[in-house]
């Protein structure tokens, strides 16, 4: 093994094996199989059945993304070879037709299929992978760099810590993953600086992925007043490390004592409406919110699990420890699929 090469896990080896042995025809069979085709049919744009119809184009795009080469030429060559082997009339091997067809793929179709595929895997997870019979979702943010084109720089400017001309465009992504299966359920992307790119905003755009009775685990970026209210409204319980500004004012002598460094407190709705929130939504948000704070493992935690007898803090501490899986899962996805630096030369392809 090369001294700089990281050892791979059996899971990574299996993923790389399937990625390396998957072509566009295998992807086409998957997309048109019984589990996904009904969903795809309703998302297909109007098209003519020519050399690159949407399902064929999408299957080629998926195979291209997983290939080590990653070029349009390779995937077109492979597709034409498979047509000859299948007895079909071969097409030209120039990439222009494929690239135009790929650009016509609706983003909604691709993102919807990704979420539905994730949901199918998560729903198939065995019940003993759940926590007390409930699905656990993990949320976290990460960054990826992109080729240094002007279009990418304009949409995803590099961070302020990098000097102009020395860094690469940087895209922030926030992901929702299933704890039991490790599958990616949804993701949102944005710039690393400026409006619309913070982790709270990106998570809000994915809240419809959460279902009633889910549990959401996240770090200290997330447990703001309005997010906790929204989770409760949706029937979702949350467990987070306490928000930084709130952590400094935590006083376990106040509130309703539940145990050692464990209490209930009542939060008051912020007087200023956030810019992203409509006045109607702000007015409908409860004026107060009861949450539970406790200290465990050197961290101050905040949660919507209010019953200390049903969910003692030792149990919640053990649950929160599994949040670390999202860090490992995101790293594995980026490393195994070669996503530390995306190949996309335009922002539209990065999305």
Secondary structure, DSSP 8 states (H G I E B T S, - for coil): --TT-----HHHHHHHHHHHT--HHHHHHHHTSTTTHHHHHTT--S---STT-HHHHHHHHHHHHHSSS--HHHHHHHHHHHHHHTT-------SHHHHHHHHTS-HHHHHHHHHHHHHHHHHTS-GGGSBTTB-EEEEEEEEEE----HHHHHHS---TTS-TTTS--EEEEEEEEETTT--EEEEEEEESSSTT-SHHHHHHTTGGG--TT-EEEE-TTS--HHHHHHHHHTT-EEEEE--HHHHTT--TTSSEEEETTEEEEEEE--SS--TTS-HHHHHHS-SEEEEEEEEETTEEEEES---TTTS-HHHHHHHHHTTHHHHHHHHHHHHHTT-SB---SSHHHH-
